[in-house]
């Protein structure tokens, strides 16, 4: 392989690694703790996301997966307003 090709491969590899780093760091911009009350039970979970809505939704999905039995209950749980939403960190 010629020296020119090696540099091209190296630059492409460095650009790819930079993209992976940037996209993974960008996904953790907001971190929230969300608590959900559903059918007499309470569960709290924390999650990160690129936006506030993404982080809150991810935490609520974790809560509902722990509280609901089956797909139908899970859908009802996800439609329920969380009992508390707390910002843990923001970048």
Backbone as JSON, one array per atom type, in Angstrom:
{
  "sequence": "XXXXXXXXXXXXXXXXXXXXXXXXXXXXXXXXXXXXXXXXXXXXXXXXXXXXXXXXXXXXXXXXXXXXXXXXXXXXXXXXXXXXXXXXXXX",
  "N": [[0.84, -1.17, 0.0], [0.53, 2.2, -0.82], [2.06, 5.22, 0.49], [0.37, 7.39, 0.35], [-2.2, 6.24, 0.29], [-2.25, 5.02, 2.8], [-2.32, 7.29, 4.47], [-4.79, 8.32, 3.74], [-6.53, 6.27, 4.58], [-5.96, 6.37, 7.31], [-6.87, 8.98, 7.95], [-9.61, 8.73, 7.36], [-10.3, 6.77, 9.22], [-9.75, 8.2, 11.62], [-11.63, 10.27, 11.38], [-13.98, 8.78, 11.53], [-13.81, 7.71, 14.15], [-13.92, 10.12, 15.56], [-16.51, 10.95, 14.89], [-18.0, 8.89, 16.14], [-17.36, 9.37, 18.84], [-18.37, 12.01, 19.2], [-21.12, 11.63, 18.65], [-21.86, 9.85, 20.68], [-21.34, 11.31, 23.02], [-23.04, 13.45, 22.67], [-25.53, 12.26, 23.01], [-25.92, 12.08, 25.71], [-26.72, 14.48, 26.88], [-28.72, 15.51, 28.62], [-29.8, 14.45, 31.86], [-32.2, 12.81, 33.67], [-34.28, 12.04, 36.51], [-37.09, 10.1, 36.86], [-40.22, 9.48, 38.29], [-42.89, 7.2, 38.5], [-46.25, 6.62, 39.26], [-48.29, 3.87, 39.27], [-51.07, 1.88, 39.16], [-51.18, 1.63, 41.98], [-48.54, 1.24, 42.66], [-45.14, 2.43, 42.86], [-42.37, 3.58, 41.0], [-39.04, 4.57, 40.36], [-36.74, 5.82, 38.0], [-33.68, 6.62, 36.29], [-32.43, 8.33, 33.41], [-30.59, 9.17, 30.43], [-30.48, 11.57, 27.75], [-30.57, 13.11, 24.47], [-32.24, 15.3, 24.33], [-34.46, 16.98, 26.66], [-37.01, 15.81, 26.58], [-36.42, 13.3, 25.41], [-34.82, 12.1, 27.41], [-36.58, 12.04, 29.63], [-38.64, 10.47, 28.6], [-37.29, 8.03, 28.13], [-36.62, 7.28, 30.76], [-39.19, 7.04, 31.84], [-40.13, 4.91, 30.3], [-38.54, 2.85, 31.34], [-39.5, 2.8, 33.96], [-42.21, 2.06, 33.52], [-41.89, -0.43, 32.34], [-41.12, -1.89, 34.51], [-43.33, -1.7, 36.16], [-45.7, -2.37, 34.78], [-47.81, -5.03, 33.55], [-47.59, -6.75, 30.8], [-48.25, -5.75, 27.35], [-50.49, -4.07, 26.9], [-51.04, -2.85, 29.43], [-48.59, -1.57, 29.7], [-48.71, 0.36, 27.69], [-50.78, 1.97, 28.68], [-49.59, 2.82, 31.04], [-47.42, 4.32, 30.01], [-48.83, 6.44, 28.98], [-49.55, 7.77, 31.21], [-49.08, 10.57, 33.31], [-45.94, 11.36, 34.7], [-45.23, 11.11, 38.23], [-43.18, 12.55, 39.38], [-40.5, 14.54, 38.12], [-37.16, 15.03, 37.81], [-34.35, 16.99, 37.2], [-31.15, 15.78, 36.83], [-28.6, 16.23, 35.75], [-27.08, 18.44, 33.36], [-25.57, 19.14, 30.3]],
  "CA": [[0.0, 0.0, 0.0], [1.34, 3.4, -0.91], [1.99, 6.12, 1.64], [-0.82, 8.24, 0.19], [-3.36, 5.44, 0.69], [-2.19, 4.85, 4.25], [-2.78, 8.53, 5.08], [-6.23, 8.43, 3.5], [-7.17, 5.31, 5.48], [-5.78, 6.91, 8.65], [-7.76, 10.12, 8.11], [-10.98, 8.22, 7.4], [-10.45, 6.13, 10.53], [-9.8, 9.24, 12.64], [-12.92, 10.94, 11.24], [-15.0, 7.85, 12.02], [-13.71, 7.7, 15.61], [-14.41, 11.41, 16.02], [-17.96, 10.9, 14.76], [-18.52, 8.02, 17.21], [-17.22, 10.07, 20.11], [-19.3, 13.13, 19.23], [-22.51, 11.16, 18.71], [-22.13, 9.24, 21.99], [-21.34, 12.38, 24.01], [-24.23, 14.26, 22.41], [-26.7, 11.54, 23.48], [-26.02, 12.19, 27.17], [-26.76, 15.9, 27.21], [-29.6, 15.71, 29.78], [-30.04, 13.27, 32.69], [-33.38, 13.03, 34.51], [-34.88, 10.97, 37.29], [-38.54, 10.15, 36.68], [-40.98, 8.54, 39.11], [-44.23, 6.94, 37.97], [-47.22, 5.89, 40.09], [-49.18, 3.13, 38.38], [-51.81, 0.79, 39.79], [-50.83, 1.53, 43.4], [-47.1, 1.03, 42.84], [-44.3, 3.55, 42.46], [-41.03, 3.2, 40.56], [-38.23, 5.69, 39.89], [-35.6, 5.44, 37.17], [-33.0, 7.76, 35.68], [-31.98, 8.06, 32.05], [-29.99, 10.29, 29.72], [-30.94, 11.74, 26.38], [-30.11, 14.28, 23.73], [-33.15, 16.37, 24.72], [-35.19, 16.72, 27.9], [-38.08, 14.86, 26.29], [-35.83, 11.97, 25.21], [-34.38, 11.56, 28.7], [-37.75, 11.76, 30.45], [-39.36, 9.33, 27.99], [-36.51, 6.81, 28.37], [-36.78, 6.91, 32.17], [-40.56, 6.59, 32.02], [-40.23, 3.57, 29.71], [-37.97, 1.92, 32.31], [-40.47, 2.7, 35.06], [-43.39, 1.31, 33.1], [-41.55, -1.84, 32.11], [-41.05, -2.52, 35.83], [-44.63, -1.64, 36.83], [-46.83, -2.88, 33.98], [-47.83, -6.44, 33.16], [-48.07, -6.9, 29.42], [-48.18, -4.62, 26.42], [-51.61, -3.14, 27.08], [-50.77, -2.06, 30.63], [-47.42, -0.74, 29.43], [-49.17, 1.51, 26.9], [-51.54, 2.83, 29.6], [-48.6, 3.41, 31.94], [-46.68, 5.35, 29.27], [-49.72, 7.59, 28.78], [-49.73, 8.38, 32.52], [-48.14, 11.64, 33.63], [-45.06, 10.97, 35.81], [-45.51, 11.78, 39.5], [-42.11, 13.53, 39.58], [-39.44, 14.62, 37.12], [-36.08, 15.81, 38.42], [-33.13, 17.13, 36.41], [-29.96, 15.37, 37.58], [-27.45, 16.94, 35.18], [-27.25, 19.0, 32.03], [-24.27, 19.55, 29.73]],
  "C": [[0.89, 1.24, 0.0], [1.13, 4.3, 0.31], [0.75, 7.0, 1.57], [-2.09, 7.5, 0.64], [-3.4, 5.24, 2.2], [-2.69, 6.11, 4.95], [-4.3, 8.7, 4.9], [-7.0, 7.51, 4.44], [-7.09, 5.82, 6.92], [-6.73, 8.08, 8.91], [-9.23, 9.69, 8.17], [-11.25, 7.56, 8.74], [-10.57, 7.15, 11.65], [-11.14, 9.99, 12.58], [-14.04, 10.07, 11.78], [-14.99, 7.79, 13.56], [-14.21, 9.01, 16.21], [-15.93, 11.48, 15.96], [-18.58, 10.06, 15.86], [-18.47, 8.72, 18.56], [-18.26, 11.19, 20.22], [-20.74, 12.65, 19.39], [-22.82, 10.51, 20.06], [-22.16, 10.29, 23.08], [-22.61, 13.21, 23.87], [-25.49, 13.58, 22.95], [-26.93, 11.7, 24.98], [-26.09, 13.64, 27.64], [-27.6, 16.17, 28.46], [-29.76, 14.39, 30.53], [-31.15, 13.62, 33.68], [-33.7, 11.79, 35.33], [-36.39, 11.16, 37.22], [-39.17, 9.09, 37.57], [-42.39, 8.43, 38.55], [-45.02, 6.17, 39.01], [-48.18, 5.2, 39.14], [-49.77, 1.94, 39.13], [-51.36, 0.54, 41.23], [-49.36, 1.27, 43.67], [-46.36, 2.26, 42.35], [-42.94, 3.0, 42.05], [-40.33, 4.44, 40.04], [-37.04, 5.15, 39.1], [-34.96, 6.71, 36.63], [-32.47, 7.34, 34.32], [-31.42, 9.34, 31.45], [-30.55, 10.37, 28.31], [-30.4, 13.01, 25.77], [-30.95, 15.51, 24.07], [-33.81, 16.0, 26.05], [-36.26, 15.67, 27.66], [-37.56, 13.44, 26.1], [-35.45, 11.32, 26.53], [-35.56, 11.17, 29.58], [-38.49, 10.54, 29.9], [-38.61, 8.02, 28.25], [-36.66, 6.34, 29.82], [-38.2, 6.4, 32.44], [-40.77, 5.2, 31.42], [-39.65, 2.52, 30.66], [-38.92, 1.71, 33.49], [-41.63, 1.79, 34.67], [-43.08, -0.15, 32.81], [-41.45, -2.59, 33.43], [-42.43, -2.62, 36.49], [-45.76, -2.35, 36.09], [-46.66, -4.36, 33.69], [-48.42, -6.54, 31.76], [-48.05, -5.6, 28.64], [-49.28, -3.6, 26.66], [-51.42, -2.26, 28.31], [-49.6, -1.12, 30.43], [-47.83, 0.52, 28.66], [-49.96, 2.49, 27.78], [-50.58, 3.54, 30.54], [-47.83, 4.54, 31.25], [-47.52, 6.6, 29.02], [-49.98, 8.35, 30.09], [-48.67, 9.47, 32.74], [-47.27, 11.21, 34.81], [-45.4, 11.75, 37.08], [-44.41, 12.77, 39.85], [-41.08, 13.41, 38.48], [-38.38, 15.55, 37.69], [-34.86, 15.81, 37.52], [-31.94, 16.76, 37.29], [-28.71, 16.08, 37.07], [-27.78, 17.4, 33.77], [-25.89, 19.47, 31.53], [-24.44, 20.7, 28.78]]
}
